[in-house]
Amino acid sequence: MRSPYQGLLGYVDLLSRDFEVLDKNEIRPIIDDINKMLNCQYNLLEKLLDWANLQRGKSRFFVELINTKNTINDVIEILKLNIGNKEIELKKYND
């Protein structure tokens, strides 16, 4: 759970530190990445809370087929933003 926040903290630190010298064309992609990361994290948190409620017996369990591709893509988006500068290659084999 901490890893995605490290990327966000890095972006916010950059904006906070260099806001006066960055122009709109440099700020826009950073804000877009922050937005994407926060949306993915929110969706993953919702799923984790649903799972926790199931474990505690607070929710009922219904079997349903789901498309795991969307969840996998959400996780990959978070990881891509965090590994961008670390020379790590991420491969997806679900297609």
Backbone as a printed PyTorch tensor [residue, N CA C, xyz], in Angstrom:
tensor([[[  0.8120,  -1.1980,   0.0000],
         [  0.0000,   0.0000,   0.0000],
         [  0.8600,   1.2680,   0.0000]],

        [[  2.0950,   1.1780,   0.4880],
         [  2.9270,   2.3800,   0.5580],
         [  3.5150,   2.7670,  -0.7920]],

        [[  3.8290,   1.7920,  -1.6080],
         [  4.5370,   2.0520,  -2.8620],
         [  3.8610,   3.0960,  -3.7390]],

        [[  2.5570,   3.0180,  -3.9890],
         [  1.9360,   4.0460,  -4.8340],
         [  2.0390,   5.4500,  -4.2380]],

        [[  2.0440,   5.5380,  -2.9310],
         [  2.1250,   6.8500,  -2.2980],
         [  3.5120,   7.4620,  -2.4480]],

        [[  4.5230,   6.6430,  -2.5930],
         [  5.8660,   7.1900,  -2.7950],
         [  5.9330,   7.9650,  -4.0980]],

        [[  5.2930,   7.4310,  -5.1480],
         [  5.2450,   8.1440,  -6.4200],
         [  4.4990,   9.4590,  -6.2960]],

        [[  3.3660,   9.4170,  -5.5940],
         [  2.5880,  10.6490,  -5.3810],
         [  3.3760,  11.6740,  -4.5870]],

        [[  4.0310,  11.2150,  -3.5310],
         [  4.8310,  12.1350,  -2.7190],
         [  5.9410,  12.7760,  -3.5430]],

        [[  6.5450,  11.9970,  -4.4340],
         [  7.5940,  12.5310,  -5.3000],
         [  7.0570,  13.6190,  -6.2230]],

        [[  5.8970,  13.3490,  -6.8330],
         [  5.2930,  14.3500,  -7.7150],
         [  4.9010,  15.6120,  -6.9530]],

        [[  4.2760,  15.4500,  -5.7990],
         [  3.8390,  16.6150,  -5.0200],
         [  5.0460,  17.3980,  -4.5170]],

        [[  6.0960,  16.6920,  -4.1320],
         [  7.3200,  17.3700,  -3.7020],
         [  7.9090,  18.1880,  -4.8500]],

        [[  7.9290,  17.6060,  -6.0500],
         [  8.4360,  18.3190,  -7.2240],
         [  7.6170,  19.5770,  -7.4970]],

        [[  6.2890,  19.4320,  -7.4690],
         [  5.4320,  20.6000,  -7.7070],
         [  5.6240,  21.6660,  -6.6330]],

        [[  5.7280,  21.2320,  -5.3910],
         [  5.8850,  22.1690,  -4.2810],
         [  7.2250,  22.9090,  -4.3570]],

        [[  8.2570,  22.1580,  -4.6630],
         [  9.6100,  22.7270,  -4.6820],
         [  9.8550,  23.6130,  -5.9020]],

        [[  9.3550,  23.1820,  -7.0690],
         [  9.6960,  23.8660,  -8.3160],
         [  8.5140,  24.5630,  -8.9790]],

        [[  7.4510,  24.8020,  -8.2580],
         [  6.2400,  25.3650,  -8.8480],
         [  6.5030,  26.6710,  -9.5870]],

        [[  7.3050,  27.5280,  -9.0260],
         [  7.5580,  28.8510,  -9.6110],
         [  8.3520,  28.7780, -10.9100]],

        [[  9.1370,  27.7280, -11.1070],
         [  9.9700,  27.6510, -12.3110],
         [  9.3940,  26.7300, -13.3810]],

        [[  8.3960,  25.9570, -13.0450],
         [  7.7620,  25.0670, -14.0230],
         [  6.7020,  25.8280, -14.8060]],

        [[  6.6540,  25.5810, -16.1130],
         [  5.5810,  26.2100, -16.8840],
         [  4.4020,  25.2320, -17.0060]],

        [[  3.3010,  25.7160, -17.5660],
         [  2.0790,  24.9060, -17.6560],
         [  2.3030,  23.6130, -18.4220]],

        [[  3.1380,  23.6330, -19.4370],
         [  3.4020,  22.4350, -20.2310],
         [  4.1670,  21.3760, -19.4420]],

        [[  4.8930,  21.7840, -18.4180],
         [  5.6020,  20.8290, -17.5600],
         [  4.7090,  20.3540, -16.4140]],

        [[  3.8370,  21.2230, -15.9450],
         [  2.9640,  20.8840, -14.8170],
         [  1.8380,  19.9440, -15.2440]],

        [[  1.2850,  20.1490, -16.4330],
         [  0.1150,  19.3870, -16.8810],
         [  0.3180,  17.8740, -16.8330]],

        [[  1.4330,  17.3360, -17.3960],
         [  1.6080,  15.8750, -17.3370],
         [  1.7510,  15.3500, -15.9050]],

        [[  2.3320,  16.1500, -15.0360],
         [  2.4780,  15.7390, -13.6400],
         [  1.1040,  15.6400, -12.9870]],

        [[  0.2740,  16.6420, -13.2130],
         [ -1.0800,  16.6260, -12.6480],
         [ -1.8880,  15.4650, -13.2280]],

        [[ -1.7330,  15.2120, -14.5180],
         [ -2.4370,  14.0810, -15.1320],
         [ -2.0050,  12.7500, -14.5090]],

        [[ -0.6970,  12.5960, -14.2610],
         [ -0.1930,  11.3680, -13.6270],
         [ -0.7230,  11.2320, -12.2010]],

        [[ -0.7440,  12.3320, -11.4620],
         [ -1.2720,  12.2980, -10.0950],
         [ -2.7370,  11.8920, -10.1140]],

        [[ -3.5010,  12.4620, -11.0240],
         [ -4.9170,  12.1210, -11.1450],
         [ -5.1010,  10.6340, -11.4590]],

        [[ -4.3170,  10.1320, -12.4050],
         [ -4.4060,   8.7270, -12.7870],
         [ -4.0490,   7.8180, -11.6010]],

        [[ -2.9780,   8.1660, -10.9000],
         [ -2.5410,   7.3590,  -9.7620],
         [ -3.5950,   7.3470,  -8.6590]],

        [[ -4.1540,   8.5150,  -8.3490],
         [ -5.1540,   8.5890,  -7.2820],
         [ -6.4170,   7.8140,  -7.6330]],

        [[ -6.8610,   7.8860,  -8.8820],
         [ -8.0380,   7.1270,  -9.2910],
         [ -7.7960,   5.6250,  -9.2000]],

        [[ -6.6370,   5.1730,  -9.6420],
         [ -6.3090,   3.7490,  -9.5460],
         [ -6.2280,   3.3050,  -8.0870]],

        [[ -5.5890,   4.1130,  -7.2580],
         [ -5.4570,   3.7670,  -5.8410],
         [ -6.8140,   3.7280,  -5.1560]],

        [[ -7.6800,   4.6620,  -5.4970],
         [ -9.0160,   4.6790,  -4.9060],
         [ -9.7740,   3.4060,  -5.2770]],

        [[ -9.7150,   3.0220,  -6.5470],
         [-10.3960,   1.8040,  -6.9790],
         [ -9.8400,   0.5690,  -6.2800]],

        [[ -8.5260,   0.4980,  -6.1550],
         [ -7.9270,  -0.6410,  -5.4620],
         [ -8.2900,  -0.6480,  -3.9800]],

        [[ -8.3360,   0.5160,  -3.3600],
         [ -8.7290,   0.6040,  -1.9530],
         [-10.1670,   0.1350,  -1.7530]],

        [[-11.0600,   0.5450,  -2.6590],
         [-12.4520,   0.0940,  -2.5930],
         [-12.5390,  -1.4300,  -2.6500]],

        [[-11.7610,  -2.0230,  -3.5450],
         [-11.7610,  -3.4790,  -3.6730],
         [-11.1890,  -4.1410,  -2.4270]],

        [[-10.1640,  -3.5480,  -1.8510],
         [ -9.5760,  -4.0860,  -0.6240],
         [-10.5670,  -4.0020,   0.5390]],

        [[-11.2850,  -2.8980,   0.6330],
         [-12.2860,  -2.7500,   1.6910],
         [-13.4310,  -3.7430,   1.4980]],

        [[-13.8380,  -3.9650,   0.2530],
         [-14.8580,  -4.9790,  -0.0230],
         [-14.3770,  -6.3550,   0.4240]],

        [[-13.1320,  -6.6830,   0.1030],
         [-12.5580,  -7.9700,   0.5070],
         [-12.5110,  -8.0830,   2.0360]],

        [[-12.0960,  -7.0030,   2.7090],
         [-12.0170,  -7.0190,   4.1720],
         [-13.4000,  -7.2450,   4.7840]],

        [[-14.4240,  -6.6050,   4.2200],
         [-15.7850,  -6.8120,   4.7190],
         [-16.2410,  -8.2520,   4.5100]],

        [[-15.8450,  -8.8540,   3.4020],
         [-16.1670, -10.2630,   3.1770],
         [-15.4960, -11.1440,   4.2330]],

        [[-14.2510, -10.8450,   4.5360],
         [-13.5070, -11.6330,   5.5190],
         [-14.1310, -11.5420,   6.9090]],

        [[-14.6960, -10.4010,   7.2270],
         [-15.3110, -10.1900,   8.5440],
         [-16.7710, -10.6190,   8.5720]],

        [[-17.2890, -11.0740,   7.4410],
         [-18.6810, -11.4910,   7.3760],
         [-19.6490, -10.3340,   7.2990]],

        [[-19.1760,  -9.1570,   6.9500],
         [-20.0180,  -7.9610,   6.8780],
         [-20.7100,  -7.8230,   5.5300]],

        [[-20.2890,  -8.5990,   4.5680],
         [-20.8950,  -8.5510,   3.2400],
         [-21.1980,  -9.9680,   2.7910]],

        [[-22.1320, -10.0800,   1.8900],
         [-22.4520, -11.3790,   1.3270],
         [-21.6170, -11.5860,   0.0860]],

        [[-21.3240, -12.8290,  -0.1790],
         [-20.4890, -13.1960,  -1.3070],
         [-21.3560, -13.7400,  -2.4290]],

        [[-21.2210, -13.1560,  -3.5990],
         [-21.9280, -13.6200,  -4.7880],
         [-20.8910, -13.9620,  -5.8540]],

        [[-20.9960, -15.1440,  -6.3970],
         [-20.0770, -15.5520,  -7.4550],
         [-20.4850, -14.8600,  -8.7510]],

        [[-19.5140, -14.2600,  -9.3930],
         [-19.7850, -13.5850, -10.6500],
         [-18.5160, -13.5850, -11.4860]],

        [[-18.6710, -13.7290, -12.7640],
         [-17.5240, -13.6530, -13.6610],
         [-17.1250, -12.1960, -13.8170]],

        [[-15.8280, -11.9490, -13.7620],
         [-15.3440, -10.5810, -13.9230],
         [-14.2540, -10.5500, -14.9750]],

        [[-14.0300,  -9.3890, -15.5030],
         [-12.9490,  -9.1750, -16.4510],
         [-11.7420,  -8.7030, -15.6520]],

        [[-10.7920,  -9.5850, -15.4390],
         [ -9.6180,  -9.2340, -14.6360],
         [ -8.6830,  -8.2760, -15.3570]],

        [[ -8.8800,  -8.1240, -16.6420],
         [ -7.9990,  -7.2550, -17.4210],
         [ -8.0020,  -5.8260, -16.8890]],

        [[ -9.1800,  -5.3050, -16.5100],
         [ -9.2510,  -3.9370, -15.9940],
         [ -8.4850,  -3.7770, -14.6870]],

        [[ -8.6240,  -4.7420, -13.7900],
         [ -7.9130,  -4.6750, -12.5120],
         [ -6.4100,  -4.7760, -12.7370]],

        [[ -6.0110,  -5.6870, -13.6040],
         [ -4.5850,  -5.8300, -13.9180],
         [ -4.0530,  -4.5370, -14.5140]],

        [[ -4.8100,  -3.9300, -15.4110],
         [ -4.3760,  -2.6650, -16.0130],
         [ -4.2750,  -1.5480, -14.9850]],

        [[ -5.1880,  -1.5120, -14.0000],
         [ -5.1080,  -0.5130, -12.9230],
         [ -3.8130,  -0.6690, -12.1390]],

        [[ -3.4910,  -1.9030, -11.7850],
         [ -2.2680,  -2.1700, -11.0150],
         [ -1.0420,  -1.7950, -11.8460]],

        [[ -1.0520,  -2.1500, -13.1150],
         [  0.0860,  -1.8330, -13.9820],
         [  0.2720,  -0.3230, -14.1140]],

        [[ -0.8210,   0.4280, -14.2170],
         [ -0.7130,   1.8940, -14.3100],
         [ -0.0300,   2.4680, -13.0840]],

        [[ -0.3960,   1.9810, -11.9060],
         [  0.2420,   2.4570, -10.6730],
         [  1.7240,   2.1010, -10.6840]],

        [[  2.0250,   0.8650, -11.0570],
         [  3.4200,   0.4350, -11.0630],
         [  4.2510,   1.1890, -12.0950]],

        [[  3.6900,   1.4500, -13.2610],
         [  4.4240,   2.1700, -14.3100],
         [  4.8720,   3.5430, -13.8240]],

        [[  3.9840,   4.2240, -13.1420],
         [  4.3120,   5.5690, -12.6690],
         [  5.3920,   5.5310, -11.5930]],

        [[  5.4730,   4.4300, -10.8530],
         [  6.4650,   4.3280,  -9.7860],
         [  7.7990,   3.7750, -10.2520]],

        [[  7.8260,   3.0020, -11.3310],
         [  9.0820,   2.3890, -11.7490],
         [  9.7320,   3.1090, -12.9160]],

        [[  9.1380,   4.1800, -13.3580],
         [  9.6220,   4.8910, -14.5380],
         [ 11.0990,   5.1970, -14.5430]],

        [[ 11.6660,   5.5810, -13.4260],
         [ 13.0750,   5.9930, -13.3750],
         [ 13.9950,   4.9130, -12.8080]],

        [[ 13.4980,   3.7130, -12.6420],
         [ 14.2740,   2.6900, -11.9480],
         [ 14.8250,   1.6030, -12.8640]],

        [[ 14.7380,   1.7930, -14.1710],
         [ 15.2360,   0.8240, -15.1410],
         [ 14.6520,  -0.5690, -14.9050]],

        [[ 13.3730,  -0.6180, -14.6000],
         [ 12.6580,  -1.8800, -14.4040],
         [ 11.7150,  -2.0600, -15.5790]],

        [[ 11.7380,  -3.2570, -16.1530],
         [ 10.8530,  -3.5470, -17.2700],
         [  9.6440,  -4.3150, -16.7540]],

        [[  8.4740,  -3.8580, -17.1200],
         [  7.2180,  -4.4810, -16.6900],
         [  6.5570,  -5.1120, -17.9050]],

        [[  6.2710,  -6.4220, -17.8000],
         [  5.6400,  -7.1270, -18.9110],
         [  4.2960,  -7.6640, -18.4600]],

        [[  3.3290,  -7.5990, -19.3780],
         [  1.9850,  -8.0650, -19.0970],
         [  1.6870,  -9.2100, -20.0610]],

        [[  1.1880, -10.3390, -19.5100],
         [  0.9160, -11.5190, -20.3290],
         [ -0.5470, -11.9390, -20.2460]],

        [[ -1.4820, -11.0200, -20.1220],
         [ -2.8840, -11.4240, -19.9750],
         [ -3.7160, -11.2180, -21.2250]],

        [[ -3.1170, -10.7930, -22.3200],
         [ -3.8850, -10.5490, -23.5470],
         [ -4.1120, -11.8190, -24.3320]]])
